[in-house]
Amino acid sequence: MKNLTLGKTGITTPQNAFGALPIQRVSTDYAVMLLRKAYDNGMTYFDTARAYTDSEEKVGIAFEGMRDKVFIATKTQAKTGEDLRKDLETSLRLLKTDYIDIYQLHCAPQCFAPDDGTGLYEELLKAKEEGKILHIGITAHKIGVAEEIVKSGLYETLQFPFSYLASDRDIALVKACEEAGMGFIAMKGLSGGLLTNSKACMAFMSQYPALPIWGVQRENELDEWLSFFDEMPEMTDELKAVIESDRKELLGEFCRGCGYCAPCTVGITINACARMSQMVRRAPSAAWLNEHWQAEMAKIDDCVDCGICKTRCPYELDIPNLLRKNLEDYRKILSGEIQV
């Protein structure tokens, strides 16, 4: 496992990091066990956010008394400087620390800059001067916004979706960050769970100056990532074939399952239903064809085309049509017209 330095931050960590969004779904004791096991076996970088319910609190409990041994990144979705300060103080309290290594604006719809009227960047600078944050970062989902962020020179790190489904433009973004001295943090390295070959994902990521944060919820998932400290996957012809096959199947408009579109006005579970075609083929199908999911998919018939989900989607997907395509495919699978 090679180490990676995040641009001019000087933060050096193994290229294998812990994404703490999923631990909000497990008990505190189990989450703390996962976090400590990750650290004990080589991981030193842990990513969380104010928006991840109790994730920060669990990270704080796990690393209390050993703050200098780990790097902690968290995020705020604040829209004003005043709200950013409130989020920061809450994060510091929950994380049981007096500083945050990388503090990021979360899912930024634009490149926030000084004098833009929000006060966000000014508050980030103030917090950095106070020593409450060591480095200023930002996360984005839209490639145009991300490119503008890199050109601005205002941020020390960029977090952006990156996997072996990446486009040439995505790969150019990673290289642009490197040239600008910005750390590149790769989220959604499994494309929302659609990619299932961890060796292929790791081998791909190791080719770039990108720090992947793998979302971990179960111990067996963690064990898979930790195994790469002992034997790092190399890009073999076999793994290239896996990647090529997945790219043929999945490239184009697909839902990453982030959930930013929710809630739906008629109760559709968008982040599952909008990618049902892929999930039913890439996971044991029985789990997706039971009565519960048949009822959930049937809700798509109730879509009123209000368009609210489209305005929230960071990938600008045409969600209503994507849902209907998935429903049509799902019904063909249920009827036996399509075999999976």
C-alpha positions as CSV (number, residue, x, y, z in Angstrom):
1,M,0.0,0.0,0.0
2,K,1.5,3.3,-1.1
3,N,1.2,6.6,0.8
4,L,-0.4,9.6,-0.8
5,T,0.2,13.3,0.0
6,L,-2.9,15.5,-0.4
7,G,-1.3,18.4,-2.4
8,K,0.0,21.3,-0.5
9,T,-1.7,20.3,2.8
10,G,1.2,18.0,3.5
11,I,-1.2,15.4,4.9
12,T,0.3,12.0,4.0
13,T,-1.8,8.9,4.5
14,P,-2.2,5.4,2.9
15,Q,-4.2,5.5,-0.3
16,N,-7.0,3.6,1.4
17,A,-9.3,5.7,3.6
18,F,-12.5,5.3,5.7
19,G,-15.8,6.9,4.6
20,A,-17.9,7.3,7.6
21,L,-21.3,8.0,6.0
22,P,-22.6,4.4,6.4
23,I,-21.8,4.1,10.2
24,Q,-24.8,6.3,10.9
25,R,-26.8,3.1,10.1
26,V,-25.2,0.9,12.8
27,S,-24.9,1.0,16.6
28,T,-22.4,3.2,18.3
29,D,-20.5,0.2,19.7
30,Y,-20.3,-1.4,16.3
31,A,-19.3,1.8,14.6
32,V,-16.5,2.4,17.1
33,M,-15.3,-1.2,16.6
34,L,-15.1,-0.6,12.8
35,L,-13.3,2.7,13.2
36,R,-10.7,1.4,15.7
37,K,-10.1,-1.7,13.7
38,A,-9.5,0.4,10.6
39,Y,-6.9,2.5,12.4
40,D,-5.3,-0.6,14.1
41,N,-4.8,-2.1,10.6
42,G,-3.4,0.9,8.8
43,M,-6.0,3.5,7.9
44,T,-5.3,7.0,9.2
45,Y,-7.8,9.2,7.2
46,F,-11.5,9.3,8.2
47,D,-14.2,11.3,6.4
48,T,-17.5,12.3,7.9
49,A,-19.9,15.2,7.7
50,R,-22.4,17.3,9.8
51,A,-25.1,15.9,7.5
52,Y,-24.4,12.3,8.4
53,T,-26.6,12.3,11.5
54,D,-24.5,10.7,14.4
55,S,-21.5,9.8,12.3
56,E,-19.3,12.6,13.8
57,E,-20.2,11.6,17.3
58,K,-19.2,8.0,16.7
59,V,-15.9,9.1,15.1
60,G,-15.3,11.3,18.2
61,I,-15.8,8.5,20.6
62,A,-13.6,6.2,18.6
63,F,-10.6,8.5,18.5
64,E,-10.9,10.3,21.8
65,G,-7.4,10.6,23.4
66,M,-5.6,9.7,20.2
67,R,-6.4,12.8,18.1
68,D,-2.8,13.2,16.9
69,K,-2.8,9.7,15.4
70,V,-5.5,10.2,12.8
71,F,-6.6,12.7,10.1
72,I,-10.3,13.8,10.4
73,A,-12.2,15.5,7.6
74,T,-15.7,16.8,8.0
75,K,-18.1,19.0,6.1
76,T,-20.8,21.6,6.4
77,Q,-23.8,22.3,4.1
78,A,-24.2,25.8,5.6
79,K,-25.3,28.6,3.3
80,T,-24.0,31.5,5.4
81,G,-20.9,32.3,7.4
82,E,-23.0,32.4,10.6
83,D,-24.4,28.9,10.0
84,L,-21.0,27.6,9.0
85,R,-19.6,28.7,12.4
86,K,-22.5,27.0,14.2
87,D,-21.8,23.7,12.3
88,L,-18.1,24.0,13.0
89,E,-18.6,24.4,16.7
90,T,-21.0,21.4,16.7
91,S,-18.5,19.3,14.8
92,L,-15.7,20.1,17.1
93,R,-17.8,19.2,20.1
94,L,-19.0,15.9,18.7
95,L,-15.6,14.9,17.3
96,K,-14.1,15.7,20.8
97,T,-11.4,17.8,19.3
98,D,-10.2,21.4,19.1
99,Y,-9.2,21.2,15.4
100,I,-10.3,19.6,12.2
101,D,-7.7,18.6,9.6
102,I,-9.8,19.3,6.5
103,Y,-13.0,21.3,6.8
104,Q,-15.1,21.1,3.6
105,L,-18.0,22.9,2.1
106,H,-20.4,20.0,1.3
107,C,-21.9,19.3,-2.1
108,A,-21.1,22.8,-3.3
109,P,-23.4,24.1,-6.1
110,Q,-20.8,26.8,-7.0
111,C,-17.3,27.8,-6.3
112,F,-17.8,29.9,-3.1
113,A,-15.3,32.8,-3.0
114,P,-14.5,35.9,-1.0
115,D,-17.1,38.7,-1.4
116,D,-19.7,36.4,-3.0
117,G,-22.3,37.6,-0.4
118,T,-22.5,34.3,1.5
119,G,-19.7,34.9,4.0
120,L,-18.7,31.2,3.7
121,Y,-15.1,31.7,2.5
122,E,-14.4,34.5,4.9
123,E,-15.6,32.4,7.8
124,L,-13.4,29.5,6.6
125,L,-10.3,31.8,6.6
126,K,-11.2,33.1,10.1
127,A,-11.5,29.6,11.5
128,K,-8.2,28.6,9.9
129,E,-6.5,31.6,11.5
130,E,-8.0,30.5,14.8
131,G,-6.5,27.0,14.4
132,K,-9.9,25.4,14.5
133,I,-9.4,24.1,10.9
134,L,-6.1,23.3,9.4
135,H,-7.0,23.1,5.8
136,I,-9.9,24.4,3.6
137,G,-11.6,21.9,1.3
138,I,-14.7,21.6,-0.8
139,T,-16.8,18.8,-2.3
140,A,-18.7,18.9,-5.5
141,H,-20.7,16.6,-7.8
142,K,-20.9,18.7,-11.0
143,I,-17.8,18.6,-13.2
144,G,-18.1,22.2,-14.3
145,V,-18.3,23.4,-10.7
146,A,-15.3,21.2,-9.8
147,E,-13.2,22.6,-12.7
148,E,-14.0,26.1,-11.6
149,I,-12.9,25.3,-8.1
150,V,-9.6,24.0,-9.3
151,K,-9.0,27.1,-11.4
152,S,-9.9,29.4,-8.5
153,G,-6.9,28.4,-6.4
154,L,-9.0,29.0,-3.2
155,Y,-9.2,25.5,-1.9
156,E,-6.6,23.0,-0.7
157,T,-8.5,19.8,-1.4
158,L,-11.3,18.8,-3.8
159,Q,-13.6,15.8,-3.1
160,F,-15.4,14.5,-6.2
161,P,-16.9,11.3,-7.5
162,F,-14.3,9.1,-9.1
163,S,-14.3,5.4,-10.0
164,Y,-13.4,3.3,-13.0
165,L,-16.5,4.6,-14.7
166,A,-14.8,8.0,-14.9
167,S,-14.8,10.0,-18.1
168,D,-11.8,11.5,-19.8
169,R,-13.0,14.8,-18.3
170,D,-13.0,13.3,-14.8
171,I,-9.5,12.0,-15.2
172,A,-8.3,15.4,-16.5
173,L,-9.8,16.9,-13.3
174,V,-7.6,14.7,-11.2
175,K,-4.5,15.7,-13.1
176,A,-5.5,19.4,-12.9
177,C,-5.7,19.1,-9.1
178,E,-2.2,17.5,-9.1
179,E,-0.8,20.3,-11.2
180,A,-2.5,22.9,-9.0
181,G,-1.1,21.4,-5.8
182,M,-4.6,20.4,-4.6
183,G,-5.3,17.2,-2.9
184,F,-7.9,15.0,-4.7
185,I,-10.2,13.0,-2.6
186,A,-12.3,10.3,-4.4
187,M,-15.8,9.7,-3.3
188,K,-18.2,7.1,-4.7
189,G,-15.3,4.8,-5.7
190,L,-17.9,2.0,-6.0
191,S,-20.4,4.2,-7.9
192,G,-23.0,3.9,-5.2
193,G,-22.6,0.1,-4.9
194,L,-22.9,-0.7,-8.6
195,L,-19.2,-1.7,-8.7
196,T,-18.7,-5.0,-6.8
197,N,-15.1,-6.0,-7.6
198,S,-13.0,-4.3,-4.9
199,K,-9.7,-5.4,-6.4
200,A,-10.6,-3.7,-9.7
201,C,-11.7,-0.6,-7.9
202,M,-8.5,-0.5,-5.9
203,A,-6.2,-1.3,-8.8
204,F,-7.8,1.5,-10.8
205,M,-7.5,4.1,-8.0
206,S,-3.9,3.3,-7.4
207,Q,-3.0,4.6,-10.9
208,Y,-3.9,8.1,-9.9
209,P,-3.0,10.7,-7.2
210,A,-6.4,10.2,-5.6
211,L,-7.4,9.3,-2.0
212,P,-10.4,7.0,-2.1
213,I,-12.7,7.1,0.9
214,W,-14.5,3.7,0.9
215,G,-17.9,3.8,2.7
216,V,-17.9,1.1,5.4
217,Q,-20.9,-0.3,7.2
218,R,-20.0,-4.0,7.9
219,E,-16.9,-5.6,9.2
220,N,-16.5,-7.9,6.2
221,E,-16.5,-4.8,3.9
222,L,-13.7,-3.3,6.0
223,D,-11.7,-6.5,6.0
224,E,-11.8,-6.4,2.2
225,W,-10.2,-3.0,2.1
226,L,-7.8,-3.8,4.9
227,S,-6.5,-6.9,3.0
228,F,-5.0,-4.6,0.5
229,F,-2.4,-3.3,3.0
230,D,-0.9,-6.8,2.8
231,E,-1.4,-7.4,-0.9
232,M,-2.1,-4.4,-3.2
233,P,-4.0,-5.4,-6.3
234,E,-2.2,-4.8,-9.6
235,M,-3.9,-4.0,-12.8
236,T,-4.0,-7.4,-14.5
237,D,-5.6,-8.4,-17.8
238,E,-8.3,-10.1,-15.8
239,L,-9.1,-6.8,-13.9
240,K,-9.0,-4.8,-17.1
241,A,-11.6,-7.1,-18.5
242,V,-13.9,-6.6,-15.5
243,I,-13.5,-2.8,-15.9
244,E,-14.2,-2.9,-19.6
245,S,-17.3,-5.1,-19.1
246,D,-18.7,-2.8,-16.4
247,R,-18.0,0.3,-18.4
248,K,-19.9,-1.1,-21.4
249,E,-22.9,-1.9,-19.1
250,L,-23.0,1.1,-16.9
251,L,-21.7,4.2,-18.7
252,G,-24.3,6.8,-19.3
253,E,-27.1,8.1,-17.2
254,F,-27.2,6.1,-13.9
255,C,-28.2,6.9,-10.4
256,R,-25.3,6.8,-7.8
257,G,-27.7,6.3,-4.9
258,C,-26.6,9.5,-3.0
259,G,-30.1,10.4,-1.9
260,Y,-29.9,14.1,-2.4
261,C,-33.1,14.0,-4.4
262,A,-35.2,12.9,-1.4
263,P,-37.8,13.2,-0.2
264,C,-40.1,12.4,-3.0
265,T,-43.5,14.2,-2.9
266,V,-45.3,10.9,-3.5
267,G,-43.0,8.7,-1.4
268,I,-40.9,7.0,-4.1
269,T,-37.6,5.7,-2.7
270,I,-35.7,7.3,-5.6
271,N,-32.2,6.4,-4.8
272,A,-33.1,2.6,-4.9
273,C,-35.8,2.6,-7.6
274,A,-33.9,4.7,-10.1
275,R,-31.1,2.2,-10.3
276,M,-33.1,-1.0,-9.8
277,S,-32.2,-2.3,-13.3
278,Q,-28.5,-2.4,-12.3
279,M,-29.0,-3.6,-8.8
280,V,-31.2,-6.6,-9.7
281,R,-28.5,-7.7,-12.2
282,R,-25.5,-7.1,-10.0
283,A,-26.7,-8.4,-6.6
284,P,-28.7,-11.5,-5.6
285,S,-31.9,-10.8,-7.5
286,A,-34.3,-12.3,-4.9
287,A,-33.6,-9.5,-2.5
288,W,-34.8,-7.0,-5.0
289,L,-37.8,-8.9,-6.3
290,N,-39.6,-9.5,-3.1
291,E,-43.0,-8.0,-2.2
292,H,-41.5,-5.0,-0.4
293,W,-39.6,-3.8,-3.5
294,Q,-42.4,-4.7,-5.8
295,A,-44.6,-2.3,-3.8
296,E,-41.8,0.4,-3.8
297,M,-41.4,0.2,-7.5
298,A,-45.2,0.4,-8.1
299,K,-45.1,3.8,-6.5
300,I,-43.4,5.1,-9.7
301,D,-46.8,4.9,-11.3
302,D,-47.8,7.7,-8.9
303,C,-45.1,10.1,-10.1
304,V,-46.7,13.5,-10.8
305,D,-43.6,15.0,-12.7
306,C,-43.3,17.8,-10.1
307,G,-39.6,18.0,-11.1
308,I,-38.4,18.7,-7.5
309,C,-36.1,15.7,-7.6
310,K,-34.5,16.9,-10.8
311,T,-33.6,20.3,-9.2
312,R,-31.9,18.5,-6.3
313,C,-29.9,15.9,-8.2
314,P,-26.2,16.8,-8.2
315,Y,-25.8,14.8,-11.5
316,E,-28.6,16.6,-13.2
317,L,-30.4,13.3,-14.1
318,D,-33.8,13.2,-15.7
319,I,-35.1,11.3,-12.7
320,P,-38.8,10.8,-13.6
321,N,-37.9,9.2,-17.0
322,L,-35.1,7.2,-15.3
323,L,-37.6,5.9,-12.8
324,R,-40.1,4.9,-15.5
325,K,-37.4,3.1,-17.5
326,N,-36.4,1.2,-14.4
327,L,-40.0,0.3,-13.7
328,E,-40.6,-1.0,-17.3
329,D,-37.5,-3.1,-17.1
330,Y,-38.4,-4.4,-13.6
331,R,-41.8,-5.5,-14.7
332,K,-40.3,-7.4,-17.6
333,I,-38.0,-9.2,-15.2
334,L,-40.9,-10.1,-12.9
335,S,-42.9,-11.5,-15.8
336,G,-40.0,-13.6,-17.0
337,E,-39.7,-11.7,-20.3
338,I,-36.2,-10.8,-19.2
339,Q,-34.0,-13.3,-17.4
340,V,-31.5,-12.2,-14.8
